[in-house]
Amino acid sequence: MHDKQRYIDFAKESLGIEFDNPELFITALTHRSYLNEHRNTVKEHNERLEFLGDAVLELIVTEYLFKTYSEPEGVLTNWRSSLVRTESISAAATKLGYEPYLRLSRGEKRGTDRARAQILANSFEAVLGAIYLDKGYDAAKAVVDKHILSTFEQILETGSWLDPKSRFQELAQSELGHTPIYKVIGESGPDHDKIFTVGVYVEAELYGEGSGPSKQSAQQAAAEKALTKLNSAK
């Protein structure tokens, strides 16, 4: 059995929220894998709450951007993406201290950093869904304002609202005078679980190399490495 009081205290401490139904908060921190080891005592995981919380998060962020800025749709869409991407909401979940309270299988606890970041991001959305159901839109908005929208000024200042590929293209064209070219330089694994390795070149010079489960994700990883190289050379 989980220690319900432990979660009640954590919700109050981290979020300043006293849930009318604490089970919602506990479920929001319950990963699907946990059910495999606790089938007799746990009946629900957090994916339905995550589905709801994802929509709540997007609405709150969209409303804020629409009311605050007059930029065209394309810019607002990119800004919204930077605020709701996995890295942003995973960082928020980490700062809120969710990780020790995640209910995971033993296997998932030993997972990769990338897998853990995704689980934390999903838990942030699930908790937001739980808050929306238990306390309403304004309570959910207060959490997003404090832990997501508060980072937007820094995102604007650093230009990180642009994805790495877009940022590297801008810098390569302005500082190197050429447009980067991406080439697949390796593939591994079976067809259903393939990993691509991509290099990004500027005038035949390799600036970065990255891998991922798709060519697009490998390109972004390569661009991230290229940005590091370009910035270190300044």
KETI-908984 format. One record per residue (C-alpha): residue number from 1; residue in one letter; x, y, z. Coordinates in nm, 3 decimals. Layout:
BEGIN
SITE seq type      xx      yy      zz
SITE NUM    A       X       Y       Z
...
//
This chain:
BEGIN
SITE seq type      xx      yy      zz
SITE   1    M   0.000   0.000   0.000
SITE   2    H   0.118   0.348  -0.072
SITE   3    D   0.154   0.598   0.206
SITE   4    K  -0.131   0.833   0.121
SITE   5    Q  -0.033   1.089   0.383
SITE   6    R   0.315   1.113   0.233
SITE   7    Y   0.165   1.221  -0.099
SITE   8    I  -0.084   1.457   0.065
SITE   9    D   0.203   1.630   0.244
SITE  10    F   0.413   1.643  -0.073
SITE  11    A   0.131   1.800  -0.277
SITE  12    K   0.086   2.068  -0.014
SITE  13    E   0.460   2.131   0.015
SITE  14    S   0.553   2.132  -0.354
SITE  15    L   0.240   2.274  -0.514
SITE  16    G   0.062   2.444  -0.225
SITE  17    I  -0.243   2.231  -0.301
SITE  18    E  -0.459   2.024  -0.067
SITE  19    F  -0.640   1.777  -0.289
SITE  20    D  -1.001   1.695  -0.211
SITE  21    N  -0.927   1.360  -0.375
SITE  22    P  -0.560   1.276  -0.305
SITE  23    E  -0.592   0.957  -0.509
SITE  24    L  -0.590   1.172  -0.821
SITE  25    F  -0.247   1.309  -0.730
SITE  26    I  -0.113   0.963  -0.646
SITE  27    T  -0.244   0.821  -0.974
SITE  28    A  -0.082   1.112  -1.161
SITE  29    L   0.258   0.994  -1.034
SITE  30    T   0.192   0.627  -1.115
SITE  31    H   0.365   0.497  -1.429
SITE  32    R   0.211   0.217  -1.633
SITE  33    S   0.503  -0.013  -1.542
SITE  34    Y   0.417   0.008  -1.171
SITE  35    L   0.091  -0.178  -1.229
SITE  36    N   0.278  -0.483  -1.357
SITE  37    E   0.430  -0.534  -1.011
SITE  38    H   0.125  -0.424  -0.808
SITE  39    R  -0.175  -0.563  -0.995
SITE  40    N  -0.356  -0.661  -0.676
SITE  41    T  -0.340  -0.319  -0.514
SITE  42    V  -0.316  -0.063  -0.798
SITE  43    K  -0.573  -0.043  -1.076
SITE  44    E  -0.493   0.277  -1.264
SITE  45    H  -0.187   0.449  -1.411
SITE  46    N  -0.141   0.812  -1.514
SITE  47    E  -0.190   0.804  -1.892
SITE  48    R  -0.552   0.925  -1.894
SITE  49    L  -0.462   1.212  -1.661
SITE  50    E  -0.162   1.288  -1.883
SITE  51    F  -0.393   1.308  -2.185
SITE  52    L  -0.609   1.562  -2.004
SITE  53    G  -0.318   1.757  -1.859
SITE  54    D  -0.150   1.789  -2.198
SITE  55    A  -0.460   1.967  -2.331
SITE  56    V  -0.487   2.188  -2.021
SITE  57    L  -0.120   2.287  -2.046
SITE  58    E  -0.147   2.372  -2.414
SITE  59    L  -0.460   2.581  -2.359
SITE  60    I  -0.306   2.781  -2.072
SITE  61    V   0.015   2.848  -2.264
SITE  62    T  -0.174   2.934  -2.584
SITE  63    E  -0.406   3.173  -2.400
SITE  64    Y  -0.110   3.348  -2.237
SITE  65    L   0.078   3.393  -2.564
SITE  66    F  -0.232   3.506  -2.752
SITE  67    K  -0.322   3.770  -2.491
SITE  68    T   0.034   3.892  -2.430
SITE  69    Y   0.193   3.908  -2.775
SITE  70    S   0.083   4.024  -3.121
SITE  71    E   0.327   3.810  -3.324
SITE  72    P   0.194   3.602  -3.616
SITE  73    E   0.073   3.247  -3.571
SITE  74    G   0.398   3.083  -3.680
SITE  75    V   0.605   3.261  -3.415
SITE  76    L   0.348   3.195  -3.143
SITE  77    T   0.343   2.828  -3.239
SITE  78    N   0.721   2.802  -3.205
SITE  79    W   0.711   2.982  -2.870
SITE  80    R   0.441   2.748  -2.745
SITE  81    S   0.640   2.446  -2.857
SITE  82    S   0.941   2.566  -2.657
SITE  83    L   0.731   2.598  -2.343
SITE  84    V   0.554   2.260  -2.362
SITE  85    R   0.837   2.044  -2.500
SITE  86    T   0.963   1.749  -2.297
SITE  87    E   1.277   1.928  -2.174
SITE  88    S   1.081   2.225  -2.037
SITE  89    I   0.817   2.034  -1.847
SITE  90    S   1.060   1.765  -1.733
SITE  91    A   1.276   2.040  -1.581
SITE  92    A   0.969   2.179  -1.406
SITE  93    A   0.882   1.836  -1.263
SITE  94    T   1.240   1.795  -1.143
SITE  95    K   1.240   2.133  -0.966
SITE  96    L   0.910   2.045  -0.802
SITE  97    G   1.071   1.729  -0.666
SITE  98    Y   0.850   1.471  -0.839
SITE  99    E   1.116   1.210  -0.902
SITE 100    P   1.132   1.045  -0.556
SITE 101    Y   0.752   1.019  -0.561
SITE 102    L   0.718   0.855  -0.902
SITE 103    R   0.577   0.506  -0.877
SITE 104    L   0.779   0.300  -1.125
SITE 105    S   0.868  -0.062  -1.182
SITE 106    R   1.215  -0.173  -1.076
SITE 107    G   1.314  -0.186  -1.445
SITE 108    E   1.199   0.169  -1.517
SITE 109    K   1.390   0.298  -1.214
SITE 110    R   1.706   0.179  -1.387
SITE 111    G   1.611   0.340  -1.720
SITE 112    T   1.812   0.589  -1.922
SITE 113    D   1.821   0.961  -1.848
SITE 114    R   1.623   1.022  -2.165
SITE 115    A   1.351   0.777  -2.058
SITE 116    R   1.338   0.932  -1.712
SITE 117    A   1.302   1.282  -1.858
SITE 118    Q   1.003   1.163  -2.062
SITE 119    I   0.845   1.001  -1.757
SITE 120    L   0.890   1.321  -1.557
SITE 121    A   0.739   1.529  -1.836
SITE 122    N   0.441   1.295  -1.856
SITE 123    S   0.398   1.311  -1.479
SITE 124    F   0.393   1.692  -1.491
SITE 125    E   0.107   1.681  -1.742
SITE 126    A  -0.074   1.412  -1.541
SITE 127    V  -0.050   1.613  -1.220
SITE 128    L  -0.181   1.915  -1.408
SITE 129    G  -0.476   1.704  -1.520
SITE 130    A  -0.535   1.597  -1.161
SITE 131    I  -0.525   1.958  -1.040
SITE 132    Y  -0.770   2.063  -1.313
SITE 133    L  -1.016   1.789  -1.211
SITE 134    D  -0.981   1.848  -0.838
SITE 135    K  -0.939   2.227  -0.814
SITE 136    G  -1.032   2.369  -1.153
SITE 137    Y  -0.876   2.573  -1.430
SITE 138    D  -0.748   2.862  -1.216
SITE 139    A  -0.551   2.630  -0.988
SITE 140    A  -0.396   2.457  -1.288
SITE 141    K  -0.315   2.794  -1.443
SITE 142    A  -0.141   2.910  -1.125
SITE 143    V   0.093   2.610  -1.144
SITE 144    V   0.170   2.670  -1.512
SITE 145    D   0.226   3.042  -1.453
SITE 146    K   0.474   2.973  -1.173
SITE 147    H   0.664   2.676  -1.314
SITE 148    I   0.639   2.705  -1.696
SITE 149    L   0.553   3.057  -1.808
SITE 150    S   0.804   3.206  -1.565
SITE 151    T   1.081   3.060  -1.784
SITE 152    F   0.965   3.232  -2.102
SITE 153    E   1.172   3.547  -2.064
SITE 154    Q   1.490   3.339  -2.053
SITE 155    I   1.373   3.138  -2.354
SITE 156    L   1.332   3.460  -2.551
SITE 157    E   1.668   3.598  -2.438
SITE 158    T   1.864   3.286  -2.533
SITE 159    G   1.673   3.213  -2.854
SITE 160    S   1.616   2.857  -2.735
SITE 161    W   1.259   2.874  -2.865
SITE 162    L   1.414   2.786  -3.198
SITE 163    D   1.491   2.418  -3.234
SITE 164    P   1.865   2.334  -3.261
SITE 165    K   1.848   2.279  -3.637
SITE 166    S   1.689   2.619  -3.696
SITE 167    R   1.933   2.792  -3.460
SITE 168    F   2.236   2.633  -3.623
SITE 169    Q   2.115   2.725  -3.970
SITE 170    E   2.074   3.090  -3.867
SITE 171    L   2.421   3.102  -3.711
SITE 172    A   2.589   2.911  -3.993
SITE 173    Q   2.447   3.147  -4.252
SITE 174    S   2.526   3.465  -4.055
SITE 175    E   2.868   3.367  -3.918
SITE 176    L   3.002   3.114  -4.169
SITE 177    G   2.826   3.235  -4.481
SITE 178    H   2.693   2.891  -4.579
SITE 179    T   2.386   2.675  -4.525
SITE 180    P   2.452   2.350  -4.335
SITE 181    I   2.394   2.014  -4.506
SITE 182    Y   2.284   1.697  -4.323
SITE 183    K   2.395   1.351  -4.432
SITE 184    V   2.308   1.008  -4.292
SITE 185    I   2.642   0.849  -4.206
SITE 186    G   2.521   0.533  -4.035
SITE 187    E   2.227   0.309  -3.951
SITE 188    S   2.203   0.031  -3.694
SITE 189    G   1.945  -0.201  -3.544
SITE 190    P   1.647  -0.390  -3.690
SITE 191    D   1.390  -0.217  -3.908
SITE 192    H   1.140  -0.180  -3.623
SITE 193    D   1.398  -0.027  -3.389
SITE 194    K   1.649   0.147  -3.616
SITE 195    I   1.897   0.410  -3.498
SITE 196    F   2.021   0.670  -3.747
SITE 197    T   2.347   0.863  -3.721
SITE 198    V   2.360   1.195  -3.903
SITE 199    G   2.642   1.441  -3.960
SITE 200    V   2.594   1.812  -4.025
SITE 201    Y   2.847   1.975  -4.255
SITE 202    V   2.932   2.333  -4.346
SITE 203    E   3.146   2.357  -4.660
SITE 204    A   3.253   1.991  -4.623
SITE 205    E   3.359   2.040  -4.258
SITE 206    L   3.184   1.814  -4.006
SITE 207    Y   3.042   2.035  -3.731
SITE 208    G   2.836   1.782  -3.540
SITE 209    E   2.721   1.422  -3.532
SITE 210    G   2.407   1.288  -3.366
SITE 211    S   2.196   0.975  -3.338
SITE 212    G   1.826   0.907  -3.292
SITE 213    P   1.535   0.676  -3.377
SITE 214    S   1.449   0.892  -3.679
SITE 215    K   1.648   1.096  -3.927
SITE 216    Q   1.480   1.411  -3.796
SITE 217    S   1.576   1.347  -3.433
SITE 218    A   1.931   1.257  -3.540
SITE 219    Q   1.954   1.585  -3.732
SITE 220    Q   1.844   1.779  -3.422
SITE 221    A   2.103   1.596  -3.211
SITE 222    A   2.373   1.672  -3.469
SITE 223    A   2.271   2.039  -3.476
SITE 224    E   2.296   2.053  -3.097
SITE 225    K   2.655   1.930  -3.116
SITE 226    A   2.729   2.174  -3.397
SITE 227    L   2.599   2.465  -3.189
SITE 228    T   2.835   2.366  -2.907
SITE 229    K   3.128   2.354  -3.146
SITE 230    L   3.040   2.688  -3.305
SITE 231    N   2.993   2.861  -2.971
SITE 232    S   3.315   2.720  -2.825
SITE 233    A   3.508   2.858  -3.121
SITE 234    K   3.401   3.215  -3.046
//
